[in-house]
């Protein structure tokens, strides 16, 4: 948030305050490695080129003003710099390999961007303003807080767009053209069909109405890009490629897993009405909630065992060679946080749920 970052920066009249402000952010849900980076200039350039350019101009000990780049706001202190004057042969080989991989990726990305820009340009596409405003108000109902939705007058803008198209709020308007292109028009329904399976992984800029509109517009262009690429793949018969079939199967499994996982997780959440704290019990509220939740999880597991039959081939399982069977170090310990509404694995999470899913 811009106002919050500016307020924090005002407190940095003295460089010594940076460390205390930094330490004040570390708590049960924010960890040290989320607030600091030990990284080479080369790797930072690969991960975050915009940030790398800024840091490249800094001196050790220097603190930046608030920086706004694509993934958020930063105030950075350049804490230390290590320069290796002598490198080993193995390190040179590793660095050479990383440089070649980075160059290959850069060339691939450059060719990919050029190809995508070409097909988008040739599609000669236009986003229809009124349909876009309808979509923005519709999604805003679910994505934005009530205060922001009202302050941006999205209901009023929806009413204006509907009037321009000669439609009332009670009509069905999902079939309205959102995007016109040379070969095909795409409707509001087409966008929502594209949007829904990606919803959990899409982030909007909610700073103001203009930024929110820009981020939604970018996703409309992404929808067009994906549809154009899918159409080209279909025309070239790529869908019959064995590798594509295997990838498609994996993605279907990921999507189904994610949907079921969320469904099961939501089914065991405690509602406020389900939490009963006995007046004469020594248990704390957190302990009582933990017991209630444990019972609910147990019932859900038993229900799933009844409905989902799993057969384990024990003969085959016993034939699998486990080289570290007698190795005491092979035992992994996981820390679990019992406090809070939902007991969860302590950081790092056991189940990353495809954290790298783009």
C-alpha positions, -999 to 999 in steps of 0.1 A, spaced: 0 0 0 15 34 -11 3 53 20 16 27 44 51 26 27 53 64 28 44 64 64 71 38 71 97 59 51 90 90 72 102 71 103 136 64 87 151 98 96 180 78 111 196 48 94 197 30 127 158 29 127 158 7 96 169 -24 115 142 -19 142 115 -13 116 127 -44 97 127 -66 129 92 -53 138 78 -70 107 90 -104 116 63 -125 133 45 -158 132 34 -154 96 62 -132 82 96 -149 82 131 -135 78 137 -150 44 106 -132 32 121 -98 41 158 -103 31 177 -116 1 212 -130 -2 217 -133 -39 242 -128 -67 238 -99 -91 235 -124 -119 206 -143 -103 188 -111 -92 189 -100 -128 173 -132 -138 145 -131 -111 138 -94 -109 155 -72 -136 138 -40 -125 150 -44 -89 185 -54 -100 189 -22 -120 180 -1 -89 204 -20 -66 232 -18 -91 233 20 -85 234 17 -47 263 18 -23 267 -6 7 248 8 37 225 29 15 187 29 20 164 36 -9 133 58 -11 100 38 -16 103 19 -49 73 7 -68 79 -21 -93 56 -47 -107 54 -70 -77 49 -43 -50 65 -16 -29 101 -18 -15 124 1 8 158 -15 5 189 -14 26 221 -26 7 235 -44 37 267 -60 23 286 -69 -9 310 -98 -13 333 -100 -43 352 -132 -49 387 -123 -63 397 -159 -68 373 -186 -82 379 -223 -84 376 -243 -117 344 -259 -105 329 -225 -97 339 -212 -132 322 -243 -148 290 -237 -128 289 -200 -136 296 -207 -173 267 -232 -173 243 -208 -156 253 -180 -181 246 -203 -211 212 -214 -196 203 -177 -189 212 -167 -224 193 -196 -239 162 -187 -218 166 -150 -228 167 -159 -265 137 -182 -261 117 -156 -243 126 -130 -269 115 -152 -298 83 -162 -279 74 -125 -271 80 -116 -308 58 -144 -320 30 -136 -295 31 -99 -304 29 -108 -341 -2 -129 -338 -19 -103 -315 -11 -75 -339 -24 -96 -369 -56 -104 -350 -65 -67 -352 -85 -69 -319 -104 -43 -300 -118 -44 -265 -154 -31 -264 -156 -3 -238 -192 -10 -225 -187 -48 -223 -154 -42 -205 -171 -19 -179 -198 -46 -173 -171 -72 -167 -152 -48 -144 -182 -42 -122 -192 -79 -122 -157 -90 -111 -154 -60 -87 -184 -73 -67 -163 -104 -58 -128 -91 -58 -130 -56 -42 -141 -46 -7 -175 -31 -4 -160 3 4 -138 4 -27 -166 -9 -49 -189 19 -38 -162 47 -38 -153 38 -74 -191 40 -83 -189 7 -101 -227 2 -98 -232 35 -116 -207 27 -143 -225 -7 -148 -258 11 -151 -243 35 -177 -228 6 -198 -261 -14 -197 -280 17 -208 -256 23 -237 -262 -13 -249 -300 -10 -244 -300 -37 -217 -315 -38 -182 -300 -54 -150 -326 -82 -152 -315 -92 -187 -290 -119 -194 -260 -102 -209 -232 -129 -208 -233 -132 -246 -222 -96 -252 -191 -93 -273 -162 -82 -251 -135 -83 -277 -137 -80 -315 -109 -96 -337 -103 -102 -374 -115 -139 -373 -136 -142 -342 -154 -122 -315 -150 -132 -278 -179 -127 -254 -181 -121 -217 -188 -158 -213 -156 -166 -231 -136 -145 -207 -152 -160 -176 -147 -195 -190 -110 -187 -193 -109 -168 -159 -125 -193 -136 -99 -221 -136 -72 -195 -131 -90 -174 -105 -69 -186 -75 -37 -176 -93 -47 -142 -108 -39 -110 -89 -54 -76 -95 -39 -42 -87 -65 -27 -64 -46 6 -57 -71 27 -76 -97 23 -103 -72 31 -131 -48 4 -119 -76 -21 -114 -88 -15 -149 -53 -18 -164 -48 -52 -147 -82 -65 -159 -74 -52 -194 -41 -72 -193 -60 -104 -184 -84 -98 -214 -54 -96 -237 -40 -128 -220 -73 -146 -227 -70 -136 -264 -34 -147 -265 -42 -181 -250 -71 -186 -274 -51 -177 -305 -22 -200 -295 -47 -228 -288 -63 -223 -322 -29 -224 -339 -20 -256 -320 -52 -272 -331 -47 -262 -367 -12 -278 -366 -25 -309 -349 -3 -304 -318 -31 -319 -296 -24 -353 -311 13 -351 -299 20 -377 -272 39 -351 -251 10 -326 -253 -14 -353 -242 7 -362 -212 11 -325 -203 -27 -320 -206 -33 -350 -183 -10 -336 -157 -27 -302 -158 -61 -317 -155 -49 -336 -125 -35 -304 -110 -67 -285 -115 -89 -313 -101 -66 -317 -71 -66 -280 -64 -105 -279 -66 -110 -309 -44 -84 -298 -19 -101 -264 -15 -135 -282 -13 -123 -305 15 -105 -276 33 -136 -255 33 -157 -284 45 -138 -286 78 -136 -249 86 -152 -241 119 -181 -216 118 -185 -192 147 -218 -209 156 -200 -242 160 -175 -229 186 -189 -235 221 -166 -225 249 -177 -242 282 -179 -217 311 -165 -242 337 -136 -256 316 -100 -248 321 -92 -251 284 -84 -219 266 -106 -209 236 -78 -219 213 -76 -253 228 -113 -258 226 -114 -247 190 -85 -271 183 -104 -300 198 -135 -291 178 -116 -289 146 -97 -322 153 -131 -339 156 -144 -324 124 -112 -334 105 -115 -370 119 -151 -372 108 -142 -359 73 -113 -384 70 -136 -413 80 -163 -401 55 -137 -399 27 -124 -434 35 -160 -447 31 -165 -429 -2 -131 -432 -18 -118 -468 -20 -80 -471 -21 -63 -505 -27 -26 -508 -19 -6 -535 -36 14 -545 -5 33 -572 -23 46 -547 -48 52 -521 -21 74 -545 -1 95 -552 -32 105 -515 -35 141 -511 -23 146 -484 3 183 -477 6 179 -455 37 157 -479 56 182 -483 85 194 -447 83 184 -427 114 189 -395 96 162 -405 70 135 -397 95 119 -363 89 103 -343 116 76 -318 108 66 -290 132 29 -283 134 14 -250 147 -16 -259 169 -27 -223 176 -52 -204 156 -84 -215 139 -67 -241 117 -38 -262 128 -12 -260 100 23 -271 92 50 -247 105 70 -230 77 80 -243 53 47 -259 43 47 -296 37 23 -292 8 33 -264 -15 2 -269 -37 22 -263 -69 37 -231 -56 55 -226 -90 23 -230 -110 22 -200 -133 
